[in-house]
Amino acid sequence: MSAAPRIRTATLADEDALGRLDRDTWSTLHAVAPRPQPPYEPFYSERFGPRDHLVAELDGRLVGYLRLGFPTPLACNAHVRQILGFVVAEEARGAGVGRALLRAAREEAVRQGARRITLRVLGHNAPARGLYESEGFVVEGIMPGEFLLDGEYVDDVLMGRTL
């Protein structure tokens, strides 16, 4: 693999690869929705299209994405961006892909005029929480036992940072 991932805005042509990546990385470590089953829904939707996704490539192969959007449709909340999806392929973990996507998301949020960036992460996802903390995110709230996953109650952790 190459030294550094290439980060870019997604295109319509990325849709199939993004859908496959999403399905291949599905895990209750980070997903609260049931495992996707055929026939699969399109990756892009009316709400989120290519412009809302940053993708990471290593050696020309798509290995990660981050979906950046608004936490609510309210004008009074328009200064905040939220990470609404974040996936790195198993074989690309530890190669700086997640960190590069987070930093690109921060830059994009600033470019869009945002003052804050937030996210939600499952309490048992220690690797993701460690990455977020190392990039300046702090825990701003915990919803204890919010999800029942694999027979265990899991916290929903709200994290954020000022831009």
N, C-alpha and C positions, 0 to 999 in steps of 0.2 A: 504494500500500500504506500501511497505517496505520503510525504511528510505532513502536509496540512490540508484539511478539507477545503474545498471550494464552496462558498456559500453564494446562493443566488435566489432571486424570486422565482417561484414555480411558474410553469407554463401549462397550457392545456394538454400538451403532449406528455406531461408527467403524471397524468391522472391514474393510468393503470399501474405504474410502478409505485405510486403512493398508496394506492389501495392494497396492493400486494404487501408492501412494507407494513402497513397498518395491521393486516391480518396475520402476517408472519410473526410480529412482535407482541401480539395480544397476550396479556397476562393479568391476573388479578393483583399483581404487584402495583400496577398503575391504572388498570381499567375497571370501571364499575359497571359498564354495560355488558350484557352477555356476549360470549364469543360470536363473531359474525358467522352466519351460515349462508350457503348459496340459496337463492340467487343473491349476490352481493349488491348492496346499494352503491350508487356512484360515490366516489370519494368527494368530489366537489358537490356543493349544494347551492341552493338559492342564497343562503346566508354566507357561505364561505367558498370563494373561488381561488384561482391561482394567485391573485394579488395578495391574499391573506396568508400565504404560506412561504416561508423561507425553506429552501432545500439545501442539503449538504451532499456533495459528491466527493468520492475518493476514487482516483484512477478512472474517472468518467462514469462511475456507477453511483446511482442515488442510494445513499445510506442513512438518511435522516431527514426529518422535517420538523418545523415548528410553526404552529398556527397562532397568529397574533391578531387579536380583535378587541372589540369594546366589551367591557363587562356587562353593560346595559345599553339600551338605546336612548337613554336620557341625556339631554344636552348638558345638564349639570354634572354629568359623569364623563364627559367627552375628553377630559384631560388625562384619563387613565386608560392604559392598554392592559390587556390580560392575555397571558399565555393559555390558550384554549386547546392545545394539543402539542405533544412533544414526544418524538420517537427517534431512537437510534437503533439501527440494525445490530443484532447480537454480535456479529463478526467485526463491527466497527467500534464497539465500546472500548473505552480506554485510549482511543486514538485522537482525542481532542475534539471530536465531532460535536458532542453536546455543548461543550464550552464555547466553541465557535458559533454555534446556532444561538446560544443565549446572548453572546456579545453582539451578534448581528441584529438580534431582536431588540436589544437595548438601543442600538444605533438607529434602527428603523423607527422605534417609538419616539425617540428624540426628534428625528427628521419630521415626523408627523405632528410634532408639537406637544407630545404627552409630557406630563410632569411626574407620573408614577407608572410603575409596571407591577402587576400582581399575578399570582397563580394559586392554584390549589393542588396539593399533593397528598397522597395517601400516607398516613402516619407510619406505616410499616415499610415505606420505600426509602430506606436509609441511603442508598447510593444517590438517588435524585436529590434528597434533602441536603446531603453533603455538598453536592455540586452547586445547588442554589445558594446555600450559605457562603460558599467560597466565592460566589459572584455578587455578594452584597445583599442578598435577600434575607429578610428576618421574619421570624414567625410573628404574625399579627393576630392570630386567633386559631383556636382549635375547637372543632365540633366533635366531641367525644363519641365514639361508637356510631358514627353517622352511616356507615355501610356494613352490611353483613356479607362477607366474601369468604368463600371456602369454609363456612361454618364459624368464622371468627368476626367479631365486631372490630371495625377498623376506623380510626380517627380520620377526619377530613381536616387537613392543616392548611390554613390560609397564610400565604407568605407574600411579601411585597418589598419594594425598594423605591426610593426617590430617584428621579433621573436628573 
